[in-house]
Amino acid sequence: MFFDDERSHRLRPQILTELVSQYMNDAERAAFYGLPPTCRVRERVKIISPENLEMGEHCWIGEGAALDASGGLEIGEHTSIGLNTLIFTHSSWLANMTLQNHSGSDLIERKPVKIGKGCFIGGLVVIMAGVTIGDFATVQPNSVVAKDVPPRTLVAGNPARVFQRYDEEYIQSEVDRVRAENARRREIAESHGQNTSGWGAPSGDYSEE
């Protein structure tokens, strides 16, 4: 049933690692992959060549994401990767075009991906090999990132392009807005006897209060 060859012996530990990780919580899973203790890795995440992954503190990886680190993958601190997002650092395109897509083909091309600190990568995003995403960038869901993304920009689409640029003043204004709204919601919830000890603000419709 099981092959007894070099490739099988090389792949088996990775398969067992992924299997065992499914029985862990998100903090345990991050530690299992050797990531910083403040990181969180959700269920069904697949990391190819985790030894080539560099990740900063306070990162979050969503359910079903596939991180190909075989060509080198760097993710800065306080960055979130959305659910079912795909990050590629290698391509077999030439091997396919020349009918040389055999195991060990010398036509597999690898290029590192770098994602900066403070980035928000939405769900169902595809990031192609060789791309650099600057600090504090936002990639909207369902985007395909095929070229570099400048810092402090919002990109979207297929291929992704810049739709908005923002500076520290804009971010601070958004921080003030959200904190004020969350404080208002907590105050209303507490007046109704609700527990507001959780993170963020209580859910529900507070528009009329």
C-alpha positions in Angstrom: 0.0 0.0 0.0 2.8 2.4 0.9 5.7 3.0 -1.5 9.2 2.5 -0.2 11.2 5.1 -2.1 13.1 8.3 -1.5 10.2 10.6 -2.5 7.7 8.8 -0.3 10.1 8.9 2.7 10.6 12.6 2.1 6.9 13.5 1.8 5.6 11.2 4.6 6.6 13.5 7.6 4.9 16.4 6.0 1.7 14.4 5.5 1.8 13.2 9.1 2.5 16.7 10.4 -0.6 18.0 8.6 -2.7 15.2 10.0 -1.6 15.7 13.6 -2.1 19.5 13.3 -5.8 19.1 12.6 -6.4 17.9 16.2 -4.8 21.1 17.7 -6.2 24.6 18.4 -5.0 27.6 16.5 -2.3 28.5 19.0 -1.0 24.9 19.4 -0.9 24.6 15.6 1.2 27.7 15.2 3.7 26.4 17.9 3.7 23.0 16.2 5.0 24.7 13.0 7.6 26.6 15.0 6.0 30.0 14.5 6.0 32.8 17.2 3.8 32.1 20.2 1.6 35.1 19.4 0.6 33.7 16.0 -2.6 31.8 15.2 -3.1 29.1 12.5 -6.6 28.0 11.8 -7.9 24.5 10.7 -7.0 22.9 7.3 -4.0 25.3 6.7 -1.4 23.7 4.5 2.2 24.9 4.7 4.6 23.5 2.1 8.3 23.6 3.2 7.6 25.2 6.5 11.3 25.4 7.2 11.4 28.2 4.5 8.7 30.2 6.2 9.6 33.3 8.2 6.7 34.9 10.1 6.6 37.8 12.5 4.7 38.1 15.8 0.9 38.4 16.0 0.1 36.9 12.6 -3.2 35.1 11.8 -3.6 32.5 9.0 -7.3 31.6 8.1 -8.9 28.3 7.5 -7.9 26.4 4.4 -5.1 28.7 3.4 -2.2 27.1 1.4 1.2 28.7 1.9 3.8 27.4 -0.5 7.1 28.4 1.2 9.3 26.1 -1.1 10.8 29.2 -2.8 11.0 31.3 0.4 8.1 33.1 2.1 8.3 36.0 4.5 5.3 37.4 6.4 5.7 40.5 8.6 4.3 41.0 12.1 0.6 41.8 12.7 -0.4 40.5 9.2 -3.5 38.4 8.6 -3.9 35.9 5.7 -7.6 35.2 4.8 -9.3 31.9 4.6 -8.6 29.8 1.5 -5.9 32.1 0.3 -3.2 30.6 -1.9 0.4 31.8 -1.9 2.7 30.4 -4.6 6.5 30.6 -4.6 7.1 28.1 -7.4 5.8 27.4 -10.9 5.8 24.3 -13.1 4.6 26.2 -16.2 7.7 25.5 -18.3 7.7 21.9 -17.3 4.1 21.6 -18.5 4.8 23.4 -21.7 7.7 21.2 -22.6 6.1 17.9 -21.4 8.8 17.6 -18.7 6.5 17.7 -15.7 8.1 14.7 -14.1 9.1 14.4 -10.4 12.4 16.3 -10.0 12.1 18.3 -13.2 14.8 21.0 -13.5 12.3 23.3 -15.1 10.5 24.1 -11.8 11.0 27.8 -11.1 11.1 29.2 -7.6 10.8 32.9 -6.6 10.3 34.2 -3.0 7.2 36.1 -1.8 7.5 38.8 0.8 4.5 40.2 2.6 5.1 43.2 4.8 4.0 44.0 8.4 0.5 45.2 9.2 -1.0 43.8 6.0 -4.6 42.5 5.6 -4.9 39.8 2.9 -8.5 39.0 2.3 -10.0 35.5 1.8 -9.8 33.6 -1.5 -6.8 35.7 -2.6 -4.1 34.3 -5.0 -0.6 35.6 -4.6 1.8 34.6 -7.4 5.5 33.7 -7.1 8.0 36.6 -6.8 5.5 39.2 -5.5 6.4 41.7 -2.8 3.5 43.3 -0.8 4.5 46.4 1.0 3.9 47.2 4.7 0.3 48.1 5.7 -1.2 47.0 2.4 -4.7 45.6 2.0 -5.7 43.0 -0.6 -9.4 42.7 -1.1 -11.0 39.2 -1.2 -11.0 37.3 -4.5 -8.0 39.2 -5.9 -5.1 37.8 -7.9 -1.8 39.5 -7.0 0.6 39.1 -9.9 2.9 42.1 -9.3 4.3 44.0 -6.4 1.9 46.0 -4.2 3.1 49.4 -2.8 2.9 50.1 0.9 -0.2 51.6 2.4 -2.4 50.8 -0.6 -5.6 48.9 -1.1 -5.6 46.7 -4.2 -8.4 44.6 -5.7 -9.3 42.7 -8.8 -7.8 40.2 -11.3 -5.2 41.2 -11.8 -5.1 43.3 -8.6 -4.6 47.1 -9.1 -4.4 50.0 -6.7 -7.8 51.5 -5.8 -6.8 53.6 -2.7 -3.8 55.0 -0.9 -3.9 55.9 2.7 -1.5 57.5 5.2 -1.2 57.4 9.0 -3.7 60.3 9.4 -6.4 58.3 7.6 -5.7 55.2 9.7 -5.8 57.1 12.9 -9.2 58.6 11.9 -10.5 55.1 11.3 -9.1 54.0 14.7 -10.9 56.8 16.4 -14.2 56.1 14.6 -14.2 52.3 15.4 -13.2 52.8 19.0 -15.9 55.4 19.5 -18.5 53.2 17.9 -17.4 50.1 19.9 -17.5 52.1 23.2 -21.1 53.3 22.3 -22.2 49.7 21.7 -20.6 48.4 24.9 -22.3 51.1 26.9 -25.7 50.2 25.4 -25.1 46.5 25.9 -24.1 47.0 29.5 -27.3 49.1 30.2 -29.3 46.0 29.0 -27.3 43.7 31.3 -25.3 42.1 28.6 -21.8 40.7 29.2 -19.2 42.8 27.2 -16.0 41.2 28.4 -15.3 39.7 24.9 -13.0 41.2 22.3 -14.2 44.0 20.1 -17.8 45.2 20.6 -21.0 43.2 21.1 -22.8 42.1 18.0 -26.3 43.2 17.1 -28.1 46.2 15.6 -27.4 49.3 17.6 -28.3 51.8 14.9 -31.5 53.0 16.6 -30.1 53.4 20.1 
